[in-house]
Amino acid sequence: MPATAARYLYLARHGEASADESELTDAGRRQATLLGERLSGTPLAAVHHGPLPRAAQTARLVCDQLDDVPLEESKPAGDYIPYVPRREELPPASADAMLARLALFPAEEREGGPALAQAALARFTGPVDGDVPRHELVVTHNFLIGWLVRDALDAPNWRWLGLNHGNAALTVIRYAPDRPASVLFHNDMGHLPEDLRWTGFPPELRA
């Protein structure tokens, strides 16, 4: 049997974006730089990012703090609805609200998302071939991080809903051979000062 080694998957949401999402705000650029500084001692083999400007710019600013780590655009690392649940899958008390929220997203994101979500699982999860552990960063969006964390925990497909992540927060999942995936930490904002935490969330959710 071919040898396999652990994969360490680092997941980061993009920095705070402008209102039209065409670029990062000043706060978003600071968040991305601080994320890069935190990861500067990590043996990353690659930094992947989604195609939208806010993810691409965040990834470039992170890479500015790293030593010659390849930067790769990846469509499966983009922003989309990874799974559209059926009503009967959802908790009865919240099913209508959840489905109404998902219906607000463009049809392209809802219809094309599940195939991209499966491609993301195939590309970014599980142990790697060989005997050398691999460390990779994916700079992406809230929904995909929730989808990958849900998968690591063997939670139902719909449970990506409600897993929220701060801008430039860090999640790390370990995929070791012959073991269940381990979420080493989730939504960690320890590299960000208080004024840069929880951007994009209501003030009452600041912590």
N, C-alpha and C positions, 0 to 999 in steps of 0.2 A: 504494500500500500504506500503511495507517495506520502512524503512527509508534509505536515502542515504546521503552521505557527500561528500565534495569536495576532489578531488585528486589533489595534486601538483606534477607534473611530472618534474623532473630535468633531463636534457639531457646534456651529455658532450661527446665531441669527445675525443678519446684516445690521450695520449701525443705523441710527435714526435717519430717516429720509425726509426730504423736503415734501411739501404738501402734494406736489404733482409726481413725486417718487422718481424724478429724473436724476437726482443726485443726493448725496448725503448732506445733512446740515453740518454746521461747525461742530455741534455736539456729536453727531454721528462719526465725523472724521476723528475726533478725539477718542471716541469709544473704540474705533477700529485700530488706531495706533496703540492704545493701551492693551488691547487684546493681543496684538502682535508682540508687544513687549513681554507679556505674560508667557507666550509660547516660544520665546526666543531660545530657550534651552531645551526645547522638545525636539527629538529626532524625527521631524516630519519628513516623509518621503514625497509628499505632494500636497498641494492645496487646490481643492476643487471648488468651483463656485457656479451658481446658476447664471443664466444669461442676462438677467435684468440689471440695470445700471447700479442699483443700490447694493446688490450682492457683489457685482464685479468690482466696484470701487472699494468696498470693504476688503475684499480679498487682496487687492493690490496694496492697500495700506498695511494690511497684516504682513504681506510678503516683504514690504520695505524693511521690516524689523527682523527678518530671517536671513539666513545665509544660503543663497542660491537654491531655494526650494522651488521646484517646478510649479507653475500656475496653470491650471487646466479648466477651461469652461466645460460645463456638463449640463445638458438639457434636463436629465433626471434630477439635478439639484435645483431646479427652478421652483416657481411659485404656482401651485395648482391644488385642487381638491384631491387628496389621495384616495378617498373612498367615500362614496355616497351611500349611507345606510338606508335600509328599508325601515319603515315605521315600526314594524314588529321587533326589530333589533334593539330599539331604543327604550330607555326608561319611559313608561307611559306619561309620567308627570311632565317631562320635558321634551317629548318627541316632537310636538307641534312647533315649539320654539326653535329647536335645532334644525328641523327641516325647512322652516321659513327662512332662517338665516342662510342656509346653504343655497336656497333658491335665489338669493340676491346676487350670487356670483355669476360671472359670464358663463354661458353654456360651454364654451371651449375649455374653461378650467374644470368644469364638472365632468364633461364627457371624455376629455383626453387625459385627465389626471390619473385615473386608476392604472392605465398602462405605464405611465411614467413612474408611478409609485412602485410598481412591480420591478421596473428597470432599476430603480434606486436600490431596492433590496438586493437585486442580483449583483449590482456593481459595488455597493459600499459595505455590505454586511458579511459576516461569517469569517472563519479563519482564512489565512492566505496560504498559497502553495509555498513549499520550501521549509527551511528551518530557521528563518530569521523573522522575528516579529516586525510588523509593519505599522507605522503611525501615519494617519492621514487626517487632514482637516477638510471638512465640507462647510463652506460658507453659504448659507441657504436662507430659508424662510420658516416662519413659525409652524406652518402646517406640516412640512416635511420632517422637521425635528420631532414633532408630536407623533407622526407616523412611525418613525424609526424607533423612538422610545417605546411606543406601544408594542411594536414587534418584538423588541428585546425582552419585554416583560410578558410576552405571550398573552396579551390582553386582546379582547374582541376587536375586530377590525374598526368598529365605529369609535373606539375609545381614543383615537387621535384627537377627537374633539375635547376641549377643555384642558389640554396640556399646553399651557402658554409659556412663552419664553421672552425675556427681556432682550432689548437690542444689545448685541455684542456679548450676550451671556454665553457661557460655555457648558456643554454637556459632553461627557466621555463615556463610551460604551466599549467594553472589552469582549471580544469574541475569541475564546480559547478553544482549542481542539477538545472534543469529547466532553464539553461542559456547556451548561446554559449560558446565554449572554448575560453579562453583568453590567448594570448601569453604575459606573464608579462614582460619578456625581452628575447633578442635573441643575441646569439654570444657574450656574455659579457666576456671581457678579463680583467676586472678591477683588478683581483687578480694576474695578471701576469705583471712582469716588461717589459719594452719596448722590451728588447732583446729576450723575449720569446713569443712575440705576432706574429701571422700570419705565424708561421712556416709551411712550405709546400706550400706557395704561392710565386709568383714572387715578387722581391723587390719592384716593383712599386705599389704593393697592400698593403704595410705596412702602418699602420695608427697609 
